[in-house]
Amino acid sequence: MERNIVEWVDANSATFINLSREIHAHPELSGEEHRAAALHVRLLREMGFLVEQPFLDLDTAFRAVYDSGRPGPCVAYLAEYDALPEIGHGCGHNLLGAVSTFAGLALSRAVSQTGGRVIVLGCPAEETAGAKVQMAEQGVFDRVDVAMLAHPYHRFQESGSSTALQALRFAFFGKEAHAADVLNAGINALDGVLALFRYVDKIKENKSNHITINGVIPHGGTVANVIPGYAAAEFHLRGHSGIALDEVAKNMENEAERIAAKIGAKVNISHYEPTYENMVTNKMLSKVFNVCLRQAGQEEIAPAENSPFSLDMGNVSQVCPSIHPYFGICKGEKVDLHTEKFCSCADQEYAHQQGLITAKALALTGLRVMQDKELLVEIKKEFQSMKQCNA
């Protein structure tokens, strides 16, 4: 079956390249990926997948399922296909999506013998709203045994960790008044915002909590001779774990309430962007993928890193065993993501060949999960241990 998977990917390499290049040539922003999603869906339907689109009320999301009709594990591959403003596919999602879809297609050729199900999930808006967050919250991964994707990068690298992220908005409501009208004194909402920033400075002094906070004031008043009755601050909190962030966020919320009461204002606290959990790589699954990657022809794999960036794949990793490795598309040159140069790399023949190797490795990893019951037990045991540690 391994040989059949490899041969199927090779035989259909032209279709893979066409899918990637079509999406690269027509970049679509987050939530607007109608053409890209349609290309994936059409191919999956042609290969016998049952496709639901739109999915979870997301127009450009989809869920494609190939069910063997026999009991067995459920393996999910996650496809992304959104682009960046002005730059286009400077994150290489044209390749990422093609790799995931082809891994799912290749594995589906074997499940009639292994049993089980293959799922390909179209996950829009990775660059903004993070559709995987909503999918994880709504139970999409509750019956998935393993979830995988591989991201284009300047080198092949093991799946590692990512940073948890919370986006908090503090809106203070005071009383607007003319600055010279002492008889009708206002309540300065901006004072509340500035006091909160002073509190945040104290948090930053505590280096031991490994939390980074960056904030802006999108609303602070209009003119200097009017006391602002409304002001708002927005913060990004990042840390190694969601649990650590929860504690700091709660402290900030309590302080904002205290400040508002002190100045006679009210404060409304909200999350203005999705909360991203930290990525927890399933090490057993990652080891299997590395073996399969070498089997597919890629010997050199850099060790995992603790990424300072945030991924919506982190939310998936909290609810089912997951990996998020990287594959090199830049011929050994270190090229930064989200640049025009990386966008150019993502459409080169070299990148497509590396993508085909990665699709084979992901499909072979899924096959091993399908075939080896003891392996899946170990993968799930590690996952449950992680959950207990975070409980």
N, C-alpha and C positions, 0 to 999 in steps of 0.2 A: 504493500500500500504506500510506503514511503516513496518508492520509485515512481509509482503512478502519480503522486502529488507533484513531484519534481518535474516529471515529464509533462504534466498538464500545464503547469505554469510556463514552461519553456514553449510549449506548442501555442499558447495563447498570449505570448509576450507582446505581439503587435497590438492586441486589444488593450492590454495594460497601458502601453505607451500612448495610444490614442486617447484613452480616458484621461490620463494625466495631462497630456498636452492640450486637449480641448478645454479643460478646466483652467489650466494656466493661461491660456490665450484669452479667456473671458472671465477675469476675476470679478467676484461678487462679494460685497461686504456682508458682515455678520447679520443673519436674519433675512438676507436677500438672495440666498444661494439657490434660486429656483432652477436655473439651468444645470448647475452642478449636481444638485440632488436628483434631478430628472435623469441625468446620464447614469448615475449609480443605480437608480431604481430600474431603469430599462434593462440594464445588463443583468441585474439580479433576477428580474422576472424571466428574462430569456433563459436563464440557467435553472429555473424551477423553484426559485424562492417565492414564498408568499409574502407580499409586501403590504404594509399598512402605511399610508401617507395621505394627509398629514398625520403626525404622531404626537400625542399629548398636546393637541391644539397648537403645535408648532408647524407652520406651513412647510418649512424646509427640512424638517426632521422626518426620519422614516425608521421603521423596524421591519427587517427582512428575515424570514425564518425558513430554514430547510430542515424538515423533521423526517427522520428515518422511519418513524412509525414504530420504533423499537425502543425499549428502555435504554438509558445511557446518559452520560454527562451532557451538560449544556455549555458550549464554548461560545463566547461573544467576542467579536472584533468591532472596534469602534472607529468609525470614519469621520474625519473632519474635512471641510472643503471651503471654509471662508477665507477671504483675502483681507489685506490691509488697505486703508485709504491711501491713494496715490502710489504706494509701492507695489501693490498687487500681491502676488504670492511670495512675499518676503519671508514667510514662515514655512513655506513648502507644503501647505496643506493639500495642494493638488496631488502631490506624491503620497502624503500620509493617507488620504482617503482611498487612493487607488491601491495602496499596499494592503490596507485592511479589507477592502472589498475582495481583492484577489485571494487573500489568505482564506477568507470565508468560502469563496467559490471553490478553491482547491480542496479544502477540507470536506466540503459537501460531496465531493466525488467519492469519498471513502466511507461516509457514515452509513451507507446501506449495509456495510459489513460490520462496522463497529457498534452501531446503534447510537442513539443520542440525537442532539439537535445542534445546529449551527445557527447563530444569530449574527447579522451585521446591522449595527445601529448607525444611522446617519445622525451625527451630532453637530448641529449648526452652532454658529456664534461662539466658538471657542475664544475668540479674541475679545469678546465683550460680555455677554450675559451668561455664557457657560451652560449650554443645554444639559450637560451631564449632571449638573447640580440638581436640576429639576427632575431628571430621570431617576437619580438616586433617591431623591426625596419621595417620589411617587412609586417606589417599589419595583422599578424596571429590572433591577439586578438581583432581586430577592431569590429568584430561582435560577440564577446563573452560577455555574460552578467556577469558571475563571473568565476574566475579562482582559483583553490585550489590545494594545496599539503600539506602533513604533513611530517616532518622530524624526524627521530629517534634521541633520546636524552637520557639523564639520568633520565628525568622526563617529565610528561605531563606539557606543558606550553602554555599559550595563544600566539597567533600570535602578534609579536611586530614590532620593526623597525630594520633596518640594516643601515650600513654605505655606503654612496656613495663613489665610487672609480674611479679615473682617473690615467692612467699609461702613463706618458709623457717621451719621449726620446728627448734629445737635442744633435744633432750631429754637432760638430764644425769642419770646414774645413779651415785649415791654409796653411802653406807652409813648407814642410819638408826641413831640412838643417842640416849639421853637426854642432854640438854645438860650435866648435872652429872656424868655418868659418865666421868671423865677416864681411867679405866683401860681403858675400851672405847670409845675415841674413834671417832666416826663420820667419814664423809667428806661434807662439806656440798655437796650438789648445787647449792644456791642460790648458793654462792660462784662456781661456774662460770658461772651465768647472769649474775650481777652483773658479773663480769669481762668477759663478752662485751658487755654494755651499755657498759662503759667503752671498749672497743675501738670500738664503733659511734660513740660520741661523737667519737672521733678522726677517723673517716671523715667525719662530718658537718662537721668543721672545714674539710675540703678542698672548698671551693665550686666548684672548677674542674671536678670530675667530673660536675656536674649530676645527681647521684644524691640522691634523698630516701629516708630510711629511717625507718620508724615501727615501734616494737615494744611488745609487752605481755608480762606474765608471767602466763599463765593458771594455772600451777602453781608455787607457791613454798614449799610446806610447809603444815602445818595449825595447829600450836600452837608457841608460842615456846620451850617447854622440850624440844622434840624437834628434833634436827638432821635436816633433811630429806634423805632418801635419794633423792628424785626432785624435779626441778624442770625447768621448760620455759619457753622463750621463743619467741614467734612474731613474725616481722618481715615487713613489706611493703617491698620494694625497688622503687623506680620510677625510670625513666630514659628518655632519648630513644631509646635503642636496646637491643635484647636483648644485643648484643655487649658494651656497656658494663656492663650488669647482670651478665653472666656473670663478668666479671673481679672485680667487687666481691663477688659471692656466693662465688666460689672463695676469695678472701682471708678472708672471714668463716668459711668452713668450715675452712680451715687454722688459723685462730686458735682456733676452738672445739676442734679436736683438740689443739692445743698446751696450751690451758687445762686440758682434761680430763686430759691426761697429767701436768701439773704438780700437780694436786690429788689425783691418784690415782683419778679417776672415769672413766666411759665416757660417750661422747656419741653419740646417734643423730641424724642430720640428714636431714630429709625436706622435700619440697614438700607442703604441706597444702592448697593450692588450685591450680587450673590455672595454668600460666605463660602470660601474655598477651604476645604480641609487639607491637612498635610498629606502628601503622597506616602503611603506605606507599601513599599515593594514586597511582594511575597517572594522571599529568597529562594525557596524551593522551585517555584515556577520560573524564576529568573535563571537559575542554574540550568534548567531543562532547555530554556530558550537559547542560552549561550552554547550548549552542546549542539542544538539544531542549527544555529547560525554557522558554527564551524563546519557542520556536516554539509551545509549549503554552499560553503566555499569562502567564508569570511573568517580568517584566523585571528586577526588582531582586534581585540575588544578592550577598550579602556575601562578601568574600574569605575564603579558608581560614584556619583558626587552628591553632596548635599546642596541642592539648588536653592538660591535665594529667591527664585521666582515661584509663582503660584500657578497651579494647574487644576482645572475642574476634574481631571482624572483622579485627583486626591480624594474627592468625595466618593468616587466609585470604589477606590481601594479600601474605604472604611466599611463597605457593605458586602464585598466579595473579593476573593483573592485576585490580585491585579499586578500587571507589570506595564511600564512605560519606558522601554529602552529607546536608544537613538541609533540612527544609521547615517553614515557619512556620505555626503554628496558633493564635496568640494575638492576632490582629488588631493587630499592631504593638507590643503591650505586652511588656515583658521579664518573662517568668514563668519561674521556676526549675523545672527538672526535679525529679522525685521530691517533688512537693508536691501537696496536695489541689487547689490552684487549677489546676495543669497537668492534673491528672486531669479536672477539669471542662472545661477547654478541649478535651480530646481527644474529647469527645462532642458538640461543637457543630457546627451546620451549616457554619459557616465552615471548621472543620478538615476536614470531609469534602470540601468543594469544593477546598481546597488539596491534599488527598490525591489527588483525582482528577487534578488537574493534574500532580502528581508521578508518578502511575502512567503517565500518557500519556508523560511525558518519559523515564521508564525504559524503556518499551516501544519508543519511537522510537529511543532510544540502542541498544538491542539490535538493532533493524532495521538501523541503519547498520552495525553490526558484521557482521551477516549479509550485507549487500549489498556492502560495500566491502572487498575483499581487501587493498588497499594500506593501508587504515586499520588493519586487524587486524595487519598486519606491523609497522607503526609502534608500535602498542600493545605488542606482544610484544617488540620491540626495546628499548623503554624498560624493560620489566619485566626482561629479561635483563641489561641494564646495571645495574639496581638490585641484582640478585642478585650480580653480579660485584663490585660495590663493597662488599657485605657479606660476601663470601667470606673 
